[in-house]
């Protein structure tokens, strides 16, 4: 965090010890980093769940497209295989929706609520900075009269300046103490706050992928075991494609 000191009205006296200012900047810097990390994590989690939903919806769309393919009308075995695939994709999509809903409720929403606290925190820091600026200005005013010859009018103005300074100094010291006390506590609370959310995220993923193992295990049992290796199938496909390319209707001009 960088402060912009006054060019005019700076007091000679060091009203805030450098160690206190360093402690303040360190603690506030940690919270600024936490705010940025929270925003980024919330954004990434939203992207992840959107991508998950898009994936399962696309898989369902593909299986439906295959069911409407004319091949299914001509080949009962192919129809049975695609029907089994369609059932599996719809089950996958349903479980995926449950997982996303769970993540939205237990991870994304808590992240959003946690992030909503930072504007108030930043405003408290701004009020502390404004109080510090007022403190510096009035301290410089007091020092100006202290350096002048102690005449009656000067002493009167010095007394008035000190009276103006006292509540401003007390206000700054109260704000500064409160922030120095509470910023570390706020930062330390992040573990207790987020641990249940991250545990829920892990459980949601475990449940989902356990169900996927069952779904695709069932699908595997419904399909005939392949009689050809991938290499053999690739060679057969290439041979059939060569036959198609030899037809006059697809031949190059």
LINURJO-V69732 format. One line per field, one symbol per residue. ss: DSSP state (2 for helix, 1 for strand, 0 for the rest). phi: phi as a letter, one per 30 degrees, with the letter a starting at -180 (. if undefined). psi: psi as a letter, one per 20 degrees, with the letter a starting at -180 (. if undefined). A space follows every 10 residues. Layout:
ss: ???
phi: ???
psi: ???
This chain:
ss: 0000000000 0000000222 2222222222 2222222222 2222222222 2222222222 2222222002 2222022222 2222222222 2222222222 2222222222 2222200222 2222222222 2222222222 2222222000 0222222222 2222222222 2222222222 2222222202 2222222222 2222222222 2222222222 2200000002 2222222222 2222200222 000
phi: .cccdddcid dddddbeddd dddddddddd dddddddddd dddddddddd dddddddddd ddddddddde eddcbddddd dddddddddd dddddddddd dddddcbddd dddddddded dddddddddd dddddddddd dddddddddd cedddddddd dddddedddd dddddddddd dcdddddddd ddddeddddd dddddddddd ddddeddddd ddcdddcbdd dddddddddd dddddddddc ddd
psi: ppqoqphqkp qhpnhoqhhg hggghgghhh hgghgghggg ggghhggghg hgghghhhgg gghhhhhiph hhhhohghgg ghghgggghh gghghggggg gghggigggh gghghihhhh ghhhhhhghg hgghggghgh gghghhirpm rghghghggg ghhhhghggh gghggggggh ghghggghih ghghghghgh gggggggghg hhggghgggh hiqqppiqrh gghghgghgh hhghhiqhij qq.
